[in-house]
Amino acid sequence: MSSYPPFYAYPSAPPVVRAVPDPPRLHWGWVLALTVVTLGFFGMAWLIVQANWVRKVRGRSRTLPWAIAYASLFPVLFLFAIVMGGLGAFLHWQNVQSVVAIAAEWVRIANFLLWILTVYMLGNELNEDPIDIPLNNVMIFFFGPVYFQYHLHDYEVSDAVHQFRGPLRTELEVPSETSTSEA
């Protein structure tokens, strides 16, 4: 017979550990400044970072693919302009600039629509369970990722999020052997 009591036995399987990540902690002023300095490119990248955090907390995100599509439109337009310029120079097209200008306007319209779709979807996901950040639609329209970061900078992951995703950390309780003497 063992001297090891059964209530001190380890469980057969350790509990599931699901860590809820902290939100991105960059101050909203830095997000605004870097977005202005980089002519909006940092804002596009930061929108992907925020959508990825929502995906990690909620387990799914409808916004992340749209944010990636939104950020990928400018490189597509840039490559299109380079290809059309090269073809125009090689084939001696006279109207290549008008074709590129028309395509650029269509891409700008698509970019604006994708931006509206992405920021409102992200705002909706931030407003839903388990995150529950109340957001103003007018501020979302004008400030987007900067407004989200204003709320996320001081956001604390609540107990409701922990219960939604599982415990943050688990520690097995190992009894301390204070004064065990073997006879």
C-alpha positions in Angstrom: 0.0 0.0 0.0 1.3 3.4 -0.9 1.7 6.2 1.5 0.7 8.7 -1.3 -2.9 9.8 -0.6 -5.1 9.6 -3.7 -6.4 13.2 -3.4 -2.9 14.5 -4.1 -2.7 12.5 -7.3 -2.1 14.5 -10.5 -5.0 14.7 -12.9 -5.0 12.3 -15.8 -4.8 15.2 -18.3 -3.7 18.8 -17.6 -6.3 21.4 -18.1 -6.5 23.3 -21.4 -4.5 26.5 -21.3 -5.8 29.2 -23.6 -4.0 32.5 -23.3 -5.9 35.6 -24.2 -3.4 38.1 -25.7 -3.3 41.6 -24.6 -4.4 44.1 -27.2 -1.8 46.0 -29.2 -0.5 48.6 -26.8 0.9 51.3 -29.2 -0.4 54.7 -28.1 -3.0 56.1 -30.5 -0.9 59.3 -31.0 1.9 57.2 -32.4 -0.6 55.4 -34.7 -1.8 58.8 -35.9 1.7 60.2 -36.4 3.0 57.2 -38.2 -0.1 57.0 -40.4 0.4 60.7 -41.4 4.2 60.3 -42.0 3.8 57.1 -44.1 0.9 58.6 -46.1 -1.5 56.0 -44.7 0.5 52.9 -45.2 1.0 52.4 -41.5 -2.7 52.8 -40.9 -3.3 49.9 -43.4 -0.8 47.7 -41.7 -2.1 48.6 -38.2 -5.7 47.7 -39.3 -4.4 44.2 -40.1 -2.7 44.0 -36.6 -6.0 45.0 -34.9 -8.0 42.6 -37.0 -5.5 39.8 -36.1 -5.9 40.6 -32.4 -9.7 40.3 -32.7 -9.2 37.0 -34.4 -7.1 35.7 -31.6 -9.5 36.9 -28.9 -12.8 35.8 -30.6 -11.4 32.7 -32.3 -12.5 33.9 -35.7 -12.6 37.2 -37.6 -14.5 38.2 -40.6 -12.4 41.4 -40.8 -8.9 40.0 -41.3 -9.3 38.9 -44.9 -10.9 42.2 -45.8 -8.1 44.2 -44.1 -5.5 42.2 -46.1 -7.4 42.8 -49.3 -7.6 46.5 -48.4 -3.8 46.7 -47.8 -3.0 44.8 -51.0 -4.8 47.2 -53.4 -2.0 49.8 -53.5 0.8 47.3 -54.5 -1.5 45.9 -57.1 -2.1 49.4 -58.6 1.6 50.1 -58.4 2.5 46.9 -60.3 -0.3 47.6 -62.8 1.1 51.1 -63.5 4.6 49.7 -64.0 3.4 47.0 -66.3 1.3 49.4 -68.3 4.1 52.0 -68.5 6.5 49.3 -69.7 4.0 48.0 -72.3 3.3 51.6 -73.4 6.9 52.3 -73.9 7.6 49.0 -75.7 4.5 49.2 -78.0 4.6 53.0 -78.4 1.1 53.5 -77.1 0.0 57.1 -77.0 -2.9 56.7 -74.6 -1.3 54.6 -71.9 -1.5 57.4 -69.3 -5.2 57.7 -69.7 -5.6 53.9 -69.3 -3.5 54.0 -66.1 -5.4 57.0 -64.8 -8.8 55.4 -65.4 -7.6 52.2 -63.7 -6.3 54.2 -60.8 -9.6 55.9 -60.3 -11.4 52.5 -60.2 -8.8 51.2 -57.7 -9.3 54.3 -55.5 -13.1 53.8 -55.5 -12.6 50.1 -54.6 -10.0 51.1 -52.0 -12.5 53.5 -50.4 -15.3 50.9 -50.4 -12.9 48.3 -48.9 -11.8 50.7 -46.2 -15.5 51.5 -45.2 -16.3 47.8 -45.2 -13.2 46.8 -43.2 -13.4 49.5 -40.5 -17.1 49.0 -39.9 -16.7 45.2 -39.7 -13.8 45.6 -37.3 -15.9 48.1 -35.3 -18.8 45.7 -35.2 -16.5 42.9 -34.0 -15.0 45.1 -31.3 -18.5 46.0 -30.2 -19.7 42.4 -29.9 -19.0 39.8 -27.2 -16.6 39.1 -25.7 -14.7 42.4 -26.3 -17.7 44.8 -25.8 -16.1 48.2 -26.6 -18.8 50.8 -27.3 -17.9 52.7 -30.4 -19.3 55.7 -32.3 -20.0 55.2 -36.0 -19.0 58.7 -36.9 -15.7 58.4 -35.2 -15.1 55.1 -36.9 -15.7 56.7 -40.3 -13.3 59.6 -39.8 -10.6 58.0 -37.7 -10.8 54.2 -38.2 -7.7 52.4 -36.8 -6.6 55.5 -34.7 -10.0 55.5 -33.0 -9.8 51.7 -32.4 -6.4 52.1 -30.9 -7.6 54.9 -28.6 -9.9 52.3 -27.0 -7.5 49.3 -27.2 -4.6 51.1 -25.6 -6.2 51.1 -22.2 -8.4 48.0 -22.7 -8.0 45.3 -20.0 -8.9 41.8 -20.9 -11.9 41.1 -18.6 -13.0 38.0 -16.8 -15.7 37.6 -19.4 -13.1 37.1 -22.1 -11.2 34.6 -19.9 -14.4 32.6 -19.5 -15.2 32.8 -23.2 -11.8 31.5 -24.2 -10.9 29.5 -21.2 -8.5 30.0 -18.2 -5.5 32.2 -18.7 -3.0 29.9 -16.9 -3.3 26.8 -14.9 -1.0 25.7 -12.1 -1.0 22.2 -10.8 -1.3 22.3 -7.0 1.5 20.2 -5.7 1.4 19.7 -1.9 4.3 20.8 0.0 5.9 18.2 2.1 6.4 20.0 5.4 7.5 17.4 7.9 7.1 13.9 6.6 9.1 11.5 8.6 9.4 7.9 7.5 9.3 5.4 10.3 
